[in-house]
């Protein structure tokens, strides 16, 4: 077993950490892929793809210090269950 892969309920942590790491590298001046990345003017939200889908990641950096420092990082997630084979219909309102 690879020491960084967590089987079971914590398996999603590898994807989250990987997505945050990639987004951070894209935002760092001179970082890997930084010259190719395009971020909206209003923020630093990146849609990072992984083998089972994608994650929207937001990273805030302080580039006024050396080395740059991550001030905040987060993943945009939905609370609604999607594509697990079970339907969760909204209640009927009359």
Short mmCIF file of the C-alpha atoms (twelve columns), coordinates in Angstrom:
data_MODEL
# 
_entry.id   MODEL 
# 
loop_
_atom_site.group_PDB 
_atom_site.id 
_atom_site.type_symbol 
_atom_site.label_atom_id 
_atom_site.label_alt_id 
_atom_site.label_comp_id 
_atom_site.label_asym_id 
_atom_site.label_seq_id 
_atom_site.Cartn_x 
_atom_site.Cartn_y 
_atom_site.Cartn_z 
_atom_site.pdbx_PDB_model_num 
ATOM 1  C CA . UNK A 1  0.000   0.000  0.000   1 
ATOM 2  C CA . UNK A 2  1.264   3.462  -0.873  1 
ATOM 3  C CA . UNK A 3  1.877   5.398  2.381   1 
ATOM 4  C CA . UNK A 4  -0.049  8.454  1.122   1 
ATOM 5  C CA . UNK A 5  -3.192  6.634  -0.011  1 
ATOM 6  C CA . UNK A 6  -5.923  6.283  2.579   1 
ATOM 7  C CA . UNK A 7  -8.471  3.529  1.887   1 
ATOM 8  C CA . UNK A 8  -12.048 3.964  2.979   1 
ATOM 9  C CA . UNK A 9  -13.818 7.180  4.023   1 
ATOM 10 C CA . UNK A 10 -10.643 9.293  4.090   1 
ATOM 11 C CA . UNK A 11 -9.708  8.531  0.451   1 
ATOM 12 C CA . UNK A 12 -11.071 11.917 -0.664  1 
ATOM 13 C CA . UNK A 13 -8.368  13.675 1.392   1 
ATOM 14 C CA . UNK A 14 -5.703  12.812 -1.189  1 
ATOM 15 C CA . UNK A 15 -7.739  14.504 -3.926  1 
ATOM 16 C CA . UNK A 16 -8.377  17.570 -1.768  1 
ATOM 17 C CA . UNK A 17 -4.731  17.980 -0.740  1 
ATOM 18 C CA . UNK A 18 -3.610  17.385 -4.330  1 
ATOM 19 C CA . UNK A 19 -6.044  19.961 -5.727  1 
ATOM 20 C CA . UNK A 20 -5.015  22.597 -3.161  1 
ATOM 21 C CA . UNK A 21 -1.333  21.892 -3.882  1 
ATOM 22 C CA . UNK A 22 -1.811  22.240 -7.656  1 
ATOM 23 C CA . UNK A 23 -3.812  25.472 -7.290  1 
ATOM 24 C CA . UNK A 24 -1.135  26.902 -4.986  1 
ATOM 25 C CA . UNK A 25 1.634   26.075 -7.480  1 
ATOM 26 C CA . UNK A 26 -0.356  27.733 -10.271 1 
ATOM 27 C CA . UNK A 27 -0.665  30.922 -8.230  1 
ATOM 28 C CA . UNK A 28 2.972   31.167 -7.155  1 
ATOM 29 C CA . UNK A 29 5.061   33.543 -9.254  1 
ATOM 30 C CA . UNK A 30 7.332   31.252 -11.271 1 
ATOM 31 C CA . UNK A 31 5.461   28.160 -10.018 1 
ATOM 32 C CA . UNK A 32 4.952   25.113 -12.198 1 
ATOM 33 C CA . UNK A 33 2.259   25.948 -14.735 1 
ATOM 34 C CA . UNK A 34 1.812   29.518 -13.449 1 
ATOM 35 C CA . UNK A 35 2.392   30.982 -16.903 1 
ATOM 36 C CA . UNK A 36 -0.396  28.808 -18.331 1 
ATOM 37 C CA . UNK A 37 -3.031  29.351 -15.626 1 
ATOM 38 C CA . UNK A 38 -5.869  31.825 -16.108 1 
ATOM 39 C CA . UNK A 39 -7.785  32.990 -13.043 1 
ATOM 40 C CA . UNK A 40 -10.818 35.284 -12.899 1 
ATOM 41 C CA . UNK A 41 -10.010 38.880 -11.984 1 
ATOM 42 C CA . UNK A 42 -12.273 38.683 -8.922  1 
ATOM 43 C CA . UNK A 43 -10.464 35.830 -7.191  1 
ATOM 44 C CA . UNK A 44 -8.238  32.819 -7.234  1 
ATOM 45 C CA . UNK A 45 -10.751 30.053 -7.866  1 
ATOM 46 C CA . UNK A 46 -9.341  27.145 -9.864  1 
ATOM 47 C CA . UNK A 47 -11.190 24.117 -11.227 1 
ATOM 48 C CA . UNK A 48 -8.692  21.270 -10.769 1 
ATOM 49 C CA . UNK A 49 -9.383  17.955 -12.521 1 
ATOM 50 C CA . UNK A 50 -8.438  14.583 -11.016 1 
ATOM 51 C CA . UNK A 51 -9.010  10.966 -12.138 1 
ATOM 52 C CA . UNK A 52 -12.520 10.748 -10.650 1 
ATOM 53 C CA . UNK A 53 -13.773 14.264 -11.411 1 
ATOM 54 C CA . UNK A 54 -12.799 17.784 -10.436 1 
ATOM 55 C CA . UNK A 55 -12.670 20.140 -7.451  1 
ATOM 56 C CA . UNK A 56 -13.057 23.889 -7.313  1 
ATOM 57 C CA . UNK A 57 -10.278 25.234 -5.111  1 
ATOM 58 C CA . UNK A 58 -9.698  28.741 -3.777  1 
ATOM 59 C CA . UNK A 59 -6.261  29.772 -2.522  1 
ATOM 60 C CA . UNK A 60 -5.214  33.124 -1.079  1 
ATOM 61 C CA . UNK A 61 -1.477  33.872 -1.075  1 
ATOM 62 C CA . UNK A 62 0.627   36.595 0.508   1 
ATOM 63 C CA . UNK A 63 3.274   37.215 -2.151  1 
ATOM 64 C CA . UNK A 64 4.668   40.277 -0.345  1 
ATOM 65 C CA . UNK A 65 6.857   38.007 1.803   1 
ATOM 66 C CA . UNK A 66 9.610   35.645 0.754   1 
ATOM 67 C CA . UNK A 67 8.866   32.816 0.427   1 
ATOM 68 C CA . UNK A 68 5.195   33.464 -0.369  1 
ATOM 69 C CA . UNK A 69 2.769   32.276 2.302   1 
ATOM 70 C CA . UNK A 70 -0.634  30.602 1.937   1 
ATOM 71 C CA . UNK A 71 -3.129  32.673 3.931   1 
ATOM 72 C CA . UNK A 72 -6.194  30.555 3.212   1 
ATOM 73 C CA . UNK A 73 -7.171  27.565 1.096   1 
ATOM 74 C CA . UNK A 74 -10.516 25.926 0.612   1 
ATOM 75 C CA . UNK A 75 -12.499 23.567 -1.556  1 
ATOM 76 C CA . UNK A 76 -15.903 24.479 -2.960  1 
ATOM 77 C CA . UNK A 77 -18.205 21.495 -2.450  1 
ATOM 78 C CA . UNK A 78 -21.892 20.834 -2.810  1 
ATOM 79 C CA . UNK A 79 -23.890 19.277 -0.003  1 
ATOM 80 C CA . UNK A 80 -26.282 17.627 -2.451  1 
ATOM 81 C CA . UNK A 81 -25.557 13.997 -3.266  1 
ATOM 82 C CA . UNK A 82 -24.877 13.458 -6.946  1 
ATOM 83 C CA . UNK A 83 -24.532 10.313 -9.053  1 
ATOM 84 C CA . UNK A 84 -24.433 7.704  -6.296  1 
ATOM 85 C CA . UNK A 85 -27.309 5.678  -7.737  1 
ATOM 86 C CA . UNK A 86 -29.927 6.950  -5.297  1 
ATOM 87 C CA . UNK A 87 -32.476 9.634  -6.088  1 
ATOM 88 C CA . UNK A 88 -33.141 12.322 -3.467  1 
ATOM 89 C CA . UNK A 89 -36.236 14.162 -4.738  1 
ATOM 90 C CA . UNK A 90 -37.369 17.430 -3.198  1 
ATOM 91 C CA . UNK A 91 -40.522 17.188 -1.102  1 
ATOM 92 C CA . UNK A 92 -43.781 18.011 -2.874  1 
ATOM 93 C CA . UNK A 93 -45.128 21.385 -1.778  1 
ATOM 94 C CA . UNK A 94 -48.732 22.331 -2.353  1 
# 
